[in-house]
Amino acid sequence: MNRRRFVSLIGASGFGLLGWRFWPDDGIWNPCLPEATPAELLQHDIVQSAWQGVNPDLMWDSHVHLIGTGDSGSGVWVNPEMQSLLHPIQYTQFRFYLNASCVSSDQGVDYAYVDRLLRLHHDFRPGSKLMLLAFDHYHDQQGQQHQAHSPFHVPNAYAAEMVRRHPESFEWMASIHPYREDCVEALQQAVLQGARAVKWLPGAMGIDPSSPQCDRFYAALVKHGMPLLSHAGMEMAVNVEGGERLNNPLLLRRPLEQGVKVIIAHCASIGESEDIESNSKLRLHNLELFARLMAEKAYEGRLFGDISAILQVNRKLEVIERIYQTEAWQPRLINGSDYPLPGVMPVFNLQWFVEAGYLPEAEARLLSSIRRYNPLLFDFVLKRRLDIKGSRMATTVFESRRTFMAD
């Protein structure tokens, strides 16, 4: 495949790489090696150093997607457009996700996906866990569900069941649309089933976090001590049906003002949004709007950012640098992998960091080898080893369990 054809394909897929100047150093497709990660990689000094100072009992990966096709009776649903060549963008996205997960739509996807996660997690130290994300449907302003506008659906009950079966490996987050008539009752049920937080992707779900319609749900979140993990910034992994404005970080000021513990996914590290708090109405980089919220003294201890996806090639290097180098943010950052995206081979390019002087060439080669076996371990070690002008991610960033425990 030549460069022009490849870049056109990936750009169209929604990963935001159109015009990308880096050829993928790890190839296009995940090799999905069937054997276990070799001991010489797991025991390598670089991998061992990544664990130094990190308490595995506190290490919860805060951003692990639970995907499937519903072939097990799980209730998982995928929009038919993501499985039809008549819709090439969504179809290409879904193909990449399946490949990144090393499962095939020709076989049983639901359980194969979970089995793969368990195998990857086996390479981590005992005590660490992966937080599985449920995903609610798109709802309109009247609280009515619309499958046609929903990219996919992962039921809360399915995520809870996977945790019940594998409590040593998984925790889970519910996904509940706040416009639903039964949203408060659904949250109560999720709490009883052991959910640790609630996950939103506003643009894809049709949620305006600044709407008064959300207030009763915010009150319920505060009552139960449940954090809200909400996407902010440009969304490229799924179709948001024209709802990009709903991903403006400033819209999350309302739950913060009402006492909700809010985690902004990806630190809003990509794209621009309107500065709705200024008369100028200028469009600013979403990280600037994230930084504005983080600077509010009243939000300390209540506002966090997850670092999932921040090292992908569709981020600007100066954005990555700022996240790493802002020392005041470190205690309020939490790790998330955004799995299966670390297994989508083109969205990372280690040579980028080598050329910037932030990663030695030898470590890049080691990380590439690890990634062929275990993208989750690759993601963890890369974040720990990246050195940006003397700044590294603090160990506390990887001890995110504290963020999900009730105050």
ROZA-249003 format. One record per residue (C-alpha): x, y, z; residue in one letter; chain. Coordinates in pm, whole numbers. Example, Ala and Ser with C-alpha at 12.3 -4.5 7.8 and 13.67 -1.06 7.14 Angstrom:
<node X="1230" Y="-450" Z="780" resn="A" chain="A"/>
<node X="1367" Y="-106" Z="714" resn="S" chain="A"/>
This chain:
<node X="0" Y="0" Z="0" resn="M" chain="A"/>
<node X="150" Y="336" Z="-97" resn="N" chain="A"/>
<node X="159" Y="640" Z="132" resn="R" chain="A"/>
<node X="-113" Y="837" Z="-49" resn="R" chain="A"/>
<node X="-362" Y="550" Z="-40" resn="R" chain="A"/>
<node X="-283" Y="477" Z="324" resn="F" chain="A"/>
<node X="-318" Y="838" Z="441" resn="V" chain="A"/>
<node X="-646" Y="875" Z="254" resn="S" chain="A"/>
<node X="-786" Y="559" Z="415" resn="L" chain="A"/>
<node X="-686" Y="652" Z="768" resn="I" chain="A"/>
<node X="-796" Y="1011" Z="730" resn="G" chain="A"/>
<node X="-1137" Y="898" Z="613" resn="A" chain="A"/>
<node X="-1165" Y="656" Z="902" resn="S" chain="A"/>
<node X="-1210" Y="940" Z="1147" resn="G" chain="A"/>
<node X="-879" Y="906" Z="1332" resn="F" chain="A"/>
<node X="-788" Y="1254" Z="1218" resn="G" chain="A"/>
<node X="-469" Y="1161" Z="1037" resn="L" chain="A"/>
<node X="-546" Y="1317" Z="699" resn="L" chain="A"/>
<node X="-229" Y="1494" Z="595" resn="G" chain="A"/>
<node X="-34" Y="1305" Z="861" resn="W" chain="A"/>
<node X="337" Y="1330" Z="786" resn="R" chain="A"/>
<node X="445" Y="1015" Z="971" resn="F" chain="A"/>
<node X="447" Y="673" Z="814" resn="W" chain="A"/>
<node X="336" Y="421" Z="1084" resn="P" chain="A"/>
<node X="653" Y="265" Z="1220" resn="D" chain="A"/>
<node X="462" Y="-34" Z="1356" resn="D" chain="A"/>
<node X="269" Y="-100" Z="1036" resn="G" chain="A"/>
<node X="-100" Y="-64" Z="961" resn="I" chain="A"/>
<node X="-257" Y="-377" Z="1108" resn="W" chain="A"/>
<node X="-207" Y="-529" Z="1452" resn="N" chain="A"/>
<node X="-16" Y="-858" Z="1404" resn="P" chain="A"/>
<node X="-214" Y="-1018" Z="1691" resn="C" chain="A"/>
<node X="64" Y="-1252" Z="1786" resn="L" chain="A"/>
<node X="-94" Y="-1564" Z="1939" resn="P" chain="A"/>
<node X="181" Y="-1641" Z="2187" resn="E" chain="A"/>
<node X="221" Y="-1482" Z="2531" resn="A" chain="A"/>
<node X="449" Y="-1184" Z="2582" resn="T" chain="A"/>
<node X="804" Y="-1321" Z="2606" resn="P" chain="A"/>
<node X="959" Y="-1322" Z="2950" resn="A" chain="A"/>
<node X="1259" Y="-1127" Z="2824" resn="E" chain="A"/>
<node X="1028" Y="-836" Z="2745" resn="L" chain="A"/>
<node X="830" Y="-855" Z="3069" resn="L" chain="A"/>
<node X="1149" Y="-879" Z="3274" resn="Q" chain="A"/>
<node X="1338" Y="-613" Z="3082" resn="H" chain="A"/>
<node X="1492" Y="-340" Z="3298" resn="D" chain="A"/>
<node X="1292" Y="-70" Z="3116" resn="I" chain="A"/>
<node X="962" Y="-245" Z="3188" resn="V" chain="A"/>
<node X="1058" Y="-308" Z="3550" resn="Q" chain="A"/>
<node X="1155" Y="57" Z="3593" resn="S" chain="A"/>
<node X="810" Y="162" Z="3471" resn="A" chain="A"/>
<node X="662" Y="-13" Z="3775" resn="W" chain="A"/>
<node X="901" Y="153" Z="4019" resn="Q" chain="A"/>
<node X="706" Y="346" Z="4282" resn="G" chain="A"/>
<node X="363" Y="248" Z="4145" resn="V" chain="A"/>
<node X="136" Y="61" Z="4385" resn="N" chain="A"/>
<node X="-46" Y="-202" Z="4173" resn="P" chain="A"/>
<node X="-333" Y="-217" Z="4423" resn="D" chain="A"/>
<node X="-413" Y="143" Z="4331" resn="L" chain="A"/>
<node X="-362" Y="105" Z="3958" resn="M" chain="A"/>
<node X="-697" Y="119" Z="3778" resn="W" chain="A"/>
<node X="-692" Y="188" Z="3404" resn="D" chain="A"/>
<node X="-974" Y="441" Z="3388" resn="S" chain="A"/>
<node X="-1060" Y="415" Z="3019" resn="H" chain="A"/>
<node X="-1112" Y="67" Z="2872" resn="V" chain="A"/>
<node X="-1387" Y="29" Z="2614" resn="H" chain="A"/>
<node X="-1601" Y="-283" Z="2631" resn="L" chain="A"/>
<node X="-1695" Y="-354" Z="2272" resn="I" chain="A"/>
<node X="-1860" Y="-642" Z="2093" resn="G" chain="A"/>
<node X="-2136" Y="-726" Z="1851" resn="T" chain="A"/>
<node X="-2394" Y="-881" Z="2082" resn="G" chain="A"/>
<node X="-2325" Y="-1230" Z="1948" resn="D" chain="A"/>
<node X="-2320" Y="-1373" Z="2301" resn="S" chain="A"/>
<node X="-2660" Y="-1236" Z="2395" resn="G" chain="A"/>
<node X="-2488" Y="-957" Z="2588" resn="S" chain="A"/>
<node X="-2718" Y="-687" Z="2458" resn="G" chain="A"/>
<node X="-2429" Y="-504" Z="2294" resn="V" chain="A"/>
<node X="-2549" Y="-331" Z="1979" resn="W" chain="A"/>
<node X="-2349" Y="-176" Z="1695" resn="V" chain="A"/>
<node X="-2503" Y="66" Z="1447" resn="N" chain="A"/>
<node X="-2543" Y="-118" Z="1114" resn="P" chain="A"/>
<node X="-2358" Y="167" Z="941" resn="E" chain="A"/>
<node X="-2042" Y="56" Z="1120" resn="M" chain="A"/>
<node X="-2074" Y="-286" Z="958" resn="Q" chain="A"/>
<node X="-2171" Y="-181" Z="606" resn="S" chain="A"/>
<node X="-1946" Y="-90" Z="314" resn="L" chain="A"/>
<node X="-2215" Y="159" Z="216" resn="L" chain="A"/>
<node X="-2078" Y="372" Z="501" resn="H" chain="A"/>
<node X="-1701" Y="347" Z="447" resn="P" chain="A"/>
<node X="-1591" Y="581" Z="728" resn="I" chain="A"/>
<node X="-1780" Y="399" Z="1004" resn="Q" chain="A"/>
<node X="-1700" Y="61" Z="846" resn="Y" chain="A"/>
<node X="-1327" Y="136" Z="842" resn="T" chain="A"/>
<node X="-1338" Y="254" Z="1202" resn="Q" chain="A"/>
<node X="-1501" Y="-67" Z="1317" resn="F" chain="A"/>
<node X="-1255" Y="-283" Z="1119" resn="R" chain="A"/>
<node X="-967" Y="-108" Z="1293" resn="F" chain="A"/>
<node X="-1123" Y="-159" Z="1637" resn="Y" chain="A"/>
<node X="-1176" Y="-530" Z="1575" resn="L" chain="A"/>
<node X="-821" Y="-570" Z="1448" resn="N" chain="A"/>
<node X="-682" Y="-371" Z="1740" resn="A" chain="A"/>
<node X="-868" Y="-608" Z="1972" resn="S" chain="A"/>
<node X="-750" Y="-915" Z="1780" resn="C" chain="A"/>
<node X="-1103" Y="-1044" Z="1727" resn="V" chain="A"/>
<node X="-1293" Y="-1115" Z="1408" resn="S" chain="A"/>
<node X="-1655" Y="-1048" Z="1320" resn="S" chain="A"/>
<node X="-1654" Y="-1394" Z="1159" resn="D" chain="A"/>
<node X="-1615" Y="-1547" Z="1504" resn="Q" chain="A"/>
<node X="-1768" Y="-1483" Z="1846" resn="G" chain="A"/>
<node X="-1663" Y="-1125" Z="1921" resn="V" chain="A"/>
<node X="-1806" Y="-1052" Z="2267" resn="D" chain="A"/>
<node X="-1628" Y="-1321" Z="2465" resn="Y" chain="A"/>
<node X="-1317" Y="-1316" Z="2245" resn="A" chain="A"/>
<node X="-1278" Y="-947" Z="2324" resn="Y" chain="A"/>
<node X="-1303" Y="-1008" Z="2698" resn="V" chain="A"/>
<node X="-1068" Y="-1307" Z="2679" resn="D" chain="A"/>
<node X="-814" Y="-1090" Z="2500" resn="R" chain="A"/>
<node X="-841" Y="-824" Z="2772" resn="L" chain="A"/>
<node X="-784" Y="-1087" Z="3039" resn="L" chain="A"/>
<node X="-477" Y="-1213" Z="2858" resn="R" chain="A"/>
<node X="-332" Y="-863" Z="2826" resn="L" chain="A"/>
<node X="-407" Y="-786" Z="3189" resn="H" chain="A"/>
<node X="-220" Y="-1100" Z="3294" resn="H" chain="A"/>
<node X="106" Y="-920" Z="3210" resn="D" chain="A"/>
<node X="33" Y="-655" Z="3474" resn="F" chain="A"/>
<node X="114" Y="-692" Z="3840" resn="R" chain="A"/>
<node X="-151" Y="-844" Z="4070" resn="P" chain="A"/>
<node X="-384" Y="-585" Z="4217" resn="G" chain="A"/>
<node X="-412" Y="-368" Z="3907" resn="S" chain="A"/>
<node X="-748" Y="-354" Z="3728" resn="K" chain="A"/>
<node X="-911" Y="-239" Z="3405" resn="L" chain="A"/>
<node X="-1223" Y="-22" Z="3423" resn="M" chain="A"/>
<node X="-1474" Y="-134" Z="3160" resn="L" chain="A"/>
<node X="-1697" Y="134" Z="3009" resn="L" chain="A"/>
<node X="-2065" Y="87" Z="2936" resn="A" chain="A"/>
<node X="-2221" Y="317" Z="2673" resn="F" chain="A"/>
<node X="-2578" Y="445" Z="2663" resn="D" chain="A"/>
<node X="-2783" Y="527" Z="2353" resn="H" chain="A"/>
<node X="-2833" Y="868" Z="2201" resn="Y" chain="A"/>
<node X="-3143" Y="1038" Z="2346" resn="H" chain="A"/>
<node X="-3325" Y="1348" Z="2229" resn="D" chain="A"/>
<node X="-3420" Y="1643" Z="2451" resn="Q" chain="A"/>
<node X="-3743" Y="1471" Z="2545" resn="Q" chain="A"/>
<node X="-3546" Y="1176" Z="2677" resn="G" chain="A"/>
<node X="-3644" Y="945" Z="2394" resn="Q" chain="A"/>
<node X="-3390" Y="688" Z="2275" resn="Q" chain="A"/>
<node X="-3283" Y="698" Z="1909" resn="H" chain="A"/>
<node X="-3083" Y="401" Z="1784" resn="Q" chain="A"/>
<node X="-3030" Y="557" Z="1441" resn="A" chain="A"/>
<node X="-2822" Y="834" Z="1600" resn="H" chain="A"/>
<node X="-2635" Y="598" Z="1835" resn="S" chain="A"/>
<node X="-2294" Y="467" Z="1725" resn="P" chain="A"/>
<node X="-2321" Y="164" Z="1956" resn="F" chain="A"/>
<node X="-2464" Y="54" Z="2289" resn="H" chain="A"/>
<node X="-2301" Y="-140" Z="2572" resn="V" chain="A"/>
<node X="-2553" Y="-220" Z="2849" resn="P" chain="A"/>
<node X="-2469" Y="-152" Z="3210" resn="N" chain="A"/>
<node X="-2580" Y="-505" Z="3293" resn="A" chain="A"/>
<node X="-2320" Y="-654" Z="3059" resn="Y" chain="A"/>
<node X="-2033" Y="-452" Z="3206" resn="A" chain="A"/>
<node X="-2147" Y="-543" Z="3556" resn="A" chain="A"/>
<node X="-2162" Y="-911" Z="3462" resn="E" chain="A"/>
<node X="-1806" Y="-909" Z="3328" resn="M" chain="A"/>
<node X="-1687" Y="-765" Z="3658" resn="V" chain="A"/>
<node X="-1884" Y="-1024" Z="3851" resn="R" chain="A"/>
<node X="-1713" Y="-1299" Z="3650" resn="R" chain="A"/>
<node X="-1364" Y="-1149" Z="3671" resn="H" chain="A"/>
<node X="-1343" Y="-936" Z="3986" resn="P" chain="A"/>
<node X="-966" Y="-977" Z="4006" resn="E" chain="A"/>
<node X="-920" Y="-801" Z="3671" resn="S" chain="A"/>
<node X="-1209" Y="-560" Z="3613" resn="F" chain="A"/>
<node X="-1405" Y="-271" Z="3758" resn="E" chain="A"/>
<node X="-1671" Y="-88" Z="3560" resn="W" chain="A"/>
<node X="-1836" Y="244" Z="3480" resn="M" chain="A"/>
<node X="-2203" Y="281" Z="3405" resn="A" chain="A"/>
<node X="-2332" Y="497" Z="3121" resn="S" chain="A"/>
<node X="-2664" Y="670" Z="3184" resn="I" chain="A"/>
<node X="-2817" Y="944" Z="2973" resn="H" chain="A"/>
<node X="-2930" Y="1226" Z="3206" resn="P" chain="A"/>
<node X="-3237" Y="1309" Z="2995" resn="Y" chain="A"/>
<node X="-3387" Y="965" Z="3057" resn="R" chain="A"/>
<node X="-3696" Y="973" Z="3275" resn="E" chain="A"/>
<node X="-3547" Y="689" Z="3481" resn="D" chain="A"/>
<node X="-3191" Y="826" Z="3500" resn="C" chain="A"/>
<node X="-3187" Y="857" Z="3879" resn="V" chain="A"/>
<node X="-3327" Y="507" Z="3923" resn="E" chain="A"/>
<node X="-3079" Y="371" Z="3668" resn="A" chain="A"/>
<node X="-2794" Y="527" Z="3864" resn="L" chain="A"/>
<node X="-2921" Y="371" Z="4186" resn="Q" chain="A"/>
<node X="-2926" Y="32" Z="4015" resn="Q" chain="A"/>
<node X="-2572" Y="81" Z="3883" resn="A" chain="A"/>
<node X="-2450" Y="170" Z="4231" resn="V" chain="A"/>
<node X="-2603" Y="-149" Z="4368" resn="L" chain="A"/>
<node X="-2425" Y="-343" Z="4092" resn="Q" chain="A"/>
<node X="-2087" Y="-198" Z="4190" resn="G" chain="A"/>
<node X="-2033" Y="75" Z="3929" resn="A" chain="A"/>
<node X="-1746" Y="308" Z="4018" resn="R" chain="A"/>
<node X="-1836" Y="605" Z="3795" resn="A" chain="A"/>
<node X="-2050" Y="718" Z="3502" resn="V" chain="A"/>
<node X="-1918" Y="762" Z="3148" resn="K" chain="A"/>
<node X="-2048" Y="1014" Z="2891" resn="W" chain="A"/>
<node X="-1954" Y="1101" Z="2538" resn="L" chain="A"/>
<node X="-2177" Y="1410" Z="2503" resn="P" chain="A"/>
<node X="-2148" Y="1464" Z="2127" resn="G" chain="A"/>
<node X="-2238" Y="1106" Z="2043" resn="A" chain="A"/>
<node X="-2504" Y="1067" Z="2311" resn="M" chain="A"/>
<node X="-2679" Y="1403" Z="2261" resn="G" chain="A"/>
<node X="-2598" Y="1540" Z="2608" resn="I" chain="A"/>
<node X="-2551" Y="1908" Z="2689" resn="D" chain="A"/>
<node X="-2370" Y="1894" Z="3026" resn="P" chain="A"/>
<node X="-2467" Y="2259" Z="3091" resn="S" chain="A"/>
<node X="-2840" Y="2190" Z="3056" resn="S" chain="A"/>
<node X="-3069" Y="2219" Z="3361" resn="P" chain="A"/>
<node X="-3212" Y="1884" Z="3245" resn="Q" chain="A"/>
<node X="-2902" Y="1724" Z="3397" resn="C" chain="A"/>
<node X="-2943" Y="1876" Z="3743" resn="D" chain="A"/>
<node X="-3140" Y="1594" Z="3905" resn="R" chain="A"/>
<node X="-2882" Y="1348" Z="3774" resn="F" chain="A"/>
<node X="-2598" Y="1561" Z="3910" resn="Y" chain="A"/>
<node X="-2768" Y="1564" Z="4250" resn="A" chain="A"/>
<node X="-2786" Y="1185" Z="4237" resn="A" chain="A"/>
<node X="-2417" Y="1159" Z="4145" resn="L" chain="A"/>
<node X="-2326" Y="1374" Z="4445" resn="V" chain="A"/>
<node X="-2553" Y="1171" Z="4671" resn="K" chain="A"/>
<node X="-2383" Y="846" Z="4572" resn="H" chain="A"/>
<node X="-2031" Y="991" Z="4553" resn="G" chain="A"/>
<node X="-2004" Y="884" Z="4190" resn="M" chain="A"/>
<node X="-1751" Y="1055" Z="3960" resn="P" chain="A"/>
<node X="-1846" Y="1155" Z="3606" resn="L" chain="A"/>
<node X="-1597" Y="1069" Z="3331" resn="L" chain="A"/>
<node X="-1692" Y="1284" Z="3034" resn="S" chain="A"/>
<node X="-1528" Y="1317" Z="2697" resn="H" chain="A"/>
<node X="-1429" Y="1670" Z="2602" resn="A" chain="A"/>
<node X="-1262" Y="1801" Z="2289" resn="G" chain="A"/>
<node X="-1291" Y="1684" Z="1931" resn="M" chain="A"/>
<node X="-1421" Y="1330" Z="1889" resn="E" chain="A"/>
<node X="-1267" Y="1124" Z="1610" resn="M" chain="A"/>
<node X="-1333" Y="764" Z="1707" resn="A" chain="A"/>
<node X="-1709" Y="762" Z="1643" resn="V" chain="A"/>
<node X="-1961" Y="969" Z="1451" resn="N" chain="A"/>
<node X="-2099" Y="1250" Z="1669" resn="V" chain="A"/>
<node X="-2387" Y="1341" Z="1435" resn="E" chain="A"/>
<node X="-2310" Y="1714" Z="1435" resn="G" chain="A"/>
<node X="-2285" Y="1723" Z="1815" resn="G" chain="A"/>
<node X="-1925" Y="1843" Z="1839" resn="E" chain="A"/>
<node X="-2029" Y="2159" Z="2025" resn="R" chain="A"/>
<node X="-2148" Y="1937" Z="2312" resn="L" chain="A"/>
<node X="-1787" Y="1831" Z="2372" resn="N" chain="A"/>
<node X="-1685" Y="2183" Z="2478" resn="N" chain="A"/>
<node X="-1498" Y="2147" Z="2811" resn="P" chain="A"/>
<node X="-1662" Y="2462" Z="2948" resn="L" chain="A"/>
<node X="-2002" Y="2290" Z="2946" resn="L" chain="A"/>
<node X="-1874" Y="2078" Z="3235" resn="L" chain="A"/>
<node X="-1866" Y="2378" Z="3463" resn="R" chain="A"/>
<node X="-2229" Y="2312" Z="3560" resn="R" chain="A"/>
<node X="-2172" Y="1970" Z="3722" resn="P" chain="A"/>
<node X="-1860" Y="2105" Z="3890" resn="L" chain="A"/>
<node X="-2057" Y="2392" Z="4039" resn="E" chain="A"/>
<node X="-2308" Y="2142" Z="4174" resn="Q" chain="A"/>
<node X="-2043" Y="1938" Z="4352" resn="G" chain="A"/>
<node X="-1989" Y="1652" Z="4106" resn="V" chain="A"/>
<node X="-1643" Y="1499" Z="4082" resn="K" chain="A"/>
<node X="-1562" Y="1537" Z="3711" resn="V" chain="A"/>
<node X="-1291" Y="1362" Z="3511" resn="I" chain="A"/>
<node X="-1232" Y="1518" Z="3170" resn="I" chain="A"/>
<node X="-1128" Y="1245" Z="2930" resn="A" chain="A"/>
<node X="-808" Y="1298" Z="2728" resn="H" chain="A"/>
<node X="-756" Y="1632" Z="2908" resn="C" chain="A"/>
<node X="-957" Y="1778" Z="2617" resn="A" chain="A"/>
<node X="-630" Y="1757" Z="2424" resn="S" chain="A"/>
<node X="-753" Y="1789" Z="2066" resn="I" chain="A"/>
<node X="-951" Y="2037" Z="1859" resn="G" chain="A"/>
<node X="-1102" Y="2377" Z="1930" resn="E" chain="A"/>
<node X="-1427" Y="2498" Z="2087" resn="S" chain="A"/>
<node X="-1597" Y="2832" Z="2120" resn="E" chain="A"/>
<node X="-1507" Y="3034" Z="2428" resn="D" chain="A"/>
<node X="-1869" Y="3057" Z="2540" resn="I" chain="A"/>
<node X="-1762" Y="3244" Z="2857" resn="E" chain="A"/>
<node X="-1620" Y="3537" Z="2664" resn="S" chain="A"/>
<node X="-1791" Y="3807" Z="2463" resn="N" chain="A"/>
<node X="-1534" Y="3752" Z="2191" resn="S" chain="A"/>
<node X="-1673" Y="3405" Z="2112" resn="K" chain="A"/>
<node X="-1330" Y="3311" Z="1980" resn="L" chain="A"/>
<node X="-1246" Y="2948" Z="1920" resn="R" chain="A"/>
<node X="-968" Y="2829" Z="2146" resn="L" chain="A"/>
<node X="-781" Y="2503" Z="2172" resn="H" chain="A"/>
<node X="-972" Y="2271" Z="2403" resn="N" chain="A"/>
<node X="-664" Y="2226" Z="2623" resn="L" chain="A"/>
<node X="-678" Y="2601" Z="2697" resn="E" chain="A"/>
<node X="-1037" Y="2562" Z="2814" resn="L" chain="A"/>
<node X="-939" Y="2257" Z="3020" resn="F" chain="A"/>
<node X="-659" Y="2463" Z="3176" resn="A" chain="A"/>
<node X="-906" Y="2740" Z="3265" resn="R" chain="A"/>
<node X="-1120" Y="2495" Z="3459" resn="L" chain="A"/>
<node X="-818" Y="2336" Z="3625" resn="M" chain="A"/>
<node X="-707" Y="2681" Z="3745" resn="A" chain="A"/>
<node X="-1025" Y="2727" Z="3949" resn="E" chain="A"/>
<node X="-935" Y="2688" Z="4315" resn="K" chain="A"/>
<node X="-1289" Y="2580" Z="4395" resn="A" chain="A"/>
<node X="-1249" Y="2273" Z="4173" resn="Y" chain="A"/>
<node X="-939" Y="2132" Z="4337" resn="E" chain="A"/>
<node X="-1014" Y="1782" Z="4455" resn="G" chain="A"/>
<node X="-1318" Y="1771" Z="4227" resn="R" chain="A"/>
<node X="-1179" Y="1817" Z="3875" resn="L" chain="A"/>
<node X="-940" Y="1570" Z="3713" resn="F" chain="A"/>
<node X="-813" Y="1485" Z="3367" resn="G" chain="A"/>
<node X="-750" Y="1140" Z="3225" resn="D" chain="A"/>
<node X="-446" Y="1103" Z="3002" resn="I" chain="A"/>
<node X="-590" Y="845" Z="2764" resn="S" chain="A"/>
<node X="-505" Y="906" Z="2397" resn="A" chain="A"/>
<node X="-284" Y="1209" Z="2465" resn="I" chain="A"/>
<node X="19" Y="1049" Z="2295" resn="L" chain="A"/>
<node X="-155" Y="967" Z="1968" resn="Q" chain="A"/>
<node X="-25" Y="1129" Z="1651" resn="V" chain="A"/>
<node X="-334" Y="1345" Z="1611" resn="N" chain="A"/>
<node X="-224" Y="1546" Z="1916" resn="R" chain="A"/>
<node X="13" Y="1838" Z="1881" resn="K" chain="A"/>
<node X="354" Y="1794" Z="2038" resn="L" chain="A"/>
<node X="317" Y="2121" Z="2230" resn="E" chain="A"/>
<node X="-7" Y="1990" Z="2381" resn="V" chain="A"/>
<node X="165" Y="1674" Z="2504" resn="I" chain="A"/>
<node X="451" Y="1885" Z="2640" resn="E" chain="A"/>
<node X="215" Y="2108" Z="2836" resn="R" chain="A"/>
<node X="34" Y="1815" Z="2997" resn="I" chain="A"/>
<node X="361" Y="1656" Z="3102" resn="Y" chain="A"/>
<node X="526" Y="1979" Z="3216" resn="Q" chain="A"/>
<node X="243" Y="2141" Z="3415" resn="T" chain="A"/>
<node X="350" Y="2024" Z="3756" resn="E" chain="A"/>
<node X="36" Y="2151" Z="3929" resn="A" chain="A"/>
<node X="-176" Y="1914" Z="3721" resn="W" chain="A"/>
<node X="13" Y="1597" Z="3808" resn="Q" chain="A"/>
<node X="-182" Y="1511" Z="4128" resn="P" chain="A"/>
<node X="-505" Y="1555" Z="3931" resn="R" chain="A"/>
<node X="-421" Y="1344" Z="3629" resn="L" chain="A"/>
<node X="-525" Y="979" Z="3610" resn="I" chain="A"/>
<node X="-416" Y="712" Z="3368" resn="N" chain="A"/>
<node X="-640" Y="559" Z="3108" resn="G" chain="A"/>
<node X="-542" Y="361" Z="2799" resn="S" chain="A"/>
<node X="-849" Y="418" Z="2575" resn="D" chain="A"/>
<node X="-814" Y="51" Z="2478" resn="Y" chain="A"/>
<node X="-846" Y="-81" Z="2209" resn="P" chain="A"/>
<node X="-689" Y="231" Z="2050" resn="L" chain="A"/>
<node X="-331" Y="144" Z="2163" resn="P" chain="A"/>
<node X="-373" Y="-159" Z="1936" resn="G" chain="A"/>
<node X="-465" Y="55" Z="1634" resn="V" chain="A"/>
<node X="-114" Y="57" Z="1497" resn="M" chain="A"/>
<node X="-112" Y="381" Z="1292" resn="P" chain="A"/>
<node X="-226" Y="610" Z="1574" resn="V" chain="A"/>
<node X="111" Y="596" Z="1751" resn="F" chain="A"/>
<node X="450" Y="682" Z="1603" resn="N" chain="A"/>
<node X="741" Y="641" Z="1841" resn="L" chain="A"/>
<node X="987" Y="796" Z="1599" resn="Q" chain="A"/>
<node X="808" Y="1124" Z="1659" resn="W" chain="A"/>
<node X="922" Y="1116" Z="2023" resn="F" chain="A"/>
<node X="1269" Y="991" Z="1933" resn="V" chain="A"/>
<node X="1322" Y="1283" Z="1695" resn="E" chain="A"/>
<node X="1198" Y="1526" Z="1960" resn="A" chain="A"/>
<node X="1453" Y="1386" Z="2206" resn="G" chain="A"/>
<node X="1192" Y="1253" Z="2447" resn="Y" chain="A"/>
<node X="1254" Y="880" Z="2397" resn="L" chain="A"/>
<node X="1582" Y="697" Z="2325" resn="P" chain="A"/>
<node X="1588" Y="498" Z="2003" resn="E" chain="A"/>
<node X="1663" Y="174" Z="2189" resn="A" chain="A"/>
<node X="1357" Y="220" Z="2409" resn="E" chain="A"/>
<node X="1141" Y="291" Z="2106" resn="A" chain="A"/>
<node X="1248" Y="-43" Z="1957" resn="R" chain="A"/>
<node X="1169" Y="-220" Z="2283" resn="L" chain="A"/>
<node X="827" Y="-55" Z="2304" resn="L" chain="A"/>
<node X="748" Y="-156" Z="1946" resn="S" chain="A"/>
<node X="828" Y="-516" Z="2036" resn="S" chain="A"/>
<node X="606" Y="-501" Z="2345" resn="I" chain="A"/>
<node X="320" Y="-351" Z="2146" resn="R" chain="A"/>
<node X="310" Y="-646" Z="1908" resn="R" chain="A"/>
<node X="220" Y="-866" Z="2204" resn="Y" chain="A"/>
<node X="48" Y="-633" Z="2450" resn="N" chain="A"/>
<node X="-76" Y="-283" Z="2352" resn="P" chain="A"/>
<node X="-194" Y="-217" Z="2708" resn="L" chain="A"/>
<node X="153" Y="-276" Z="2852" resn="L" chain="A"/>
<node X="299" Y="-70" Z="2568" resn="F" chain="A"/>
<node X="73" Y="223" Z="2660" resn="D" chain="A"/>
<node X="170" Y="208" Z="3028" resn="F" chain="A"/>
<node X="545" Y="180" Z="2973" resn="V" chain="A"/>
<node X="548" Y="454" Z="2708" resn="L" chain="A"/>
<node X="374" Y="700" Z="2939" resn="K" chain="A"/>
<node X="613" Y="616" Z="3221" resn="R" chain="A"/>
<node X="929" Y="635" Z="3012" resn="R" chain="A"/>
<node X="859" Y="946" Z="2807" resn="L" chain="A"/>
<node X="1088" Y="1224" Z="2932" resn="D" chain="A"/>
<node X="989" Y="1570" Z="2812" resn="I" chain="A"/>
<node X="1269" Y="1810" Z="2901" resn="K" chain="A"/>
<node X="1310" Y="1645" Z="3239" resn="G" chain="A"/>
<node X="937" Y="1599" Z="3306" resn="S" chain="A"/>
<node X="785" Y="1255" Z="3349" resn="R" chain="A"/>
<node X="443" Y="1140" Z="3459" resn="M" chain="A"/>
<node X="428" Y="1106" Z="3837" resn="A" chain="A"/>
<node X="358" Y="767" Z="3990" resn="T" chain="A"/>
<node X="36" Y="907" Z="4138" resn="T" chain="A"/>
<node X="-107" Y="941" Z="3787" resn="V" chain="A"/>
<node X="-114" Y="561" Z="3766" resn="F" chain="A"/>
<node X="-268" Y="514" Z="4110" resn="E" chain="A"/>
<node X="-611" Y="633" Z="4004" resn="S" chain="A"/>
<node X="-812" Y="405" Z="4231" resn="R" chain="A"/>
<node X="-819" Y="689" Z="4486" resn="R" chain="A"/>
<node X="-1018" Y="905" Z="4245" resn="T" chain="A"/>
<node X="-1297" Y="648" Z="4226" resn="F" chain="A"/>
<node X="-1337" Y="588" Z="4596" resn="M" chain="A"/>
<node X="-1617" Y="775" Z="4772" resn="A" chain="A"/>
<node X="-1504" Y="1083" Z="4963" resn="D" chain="A"/>
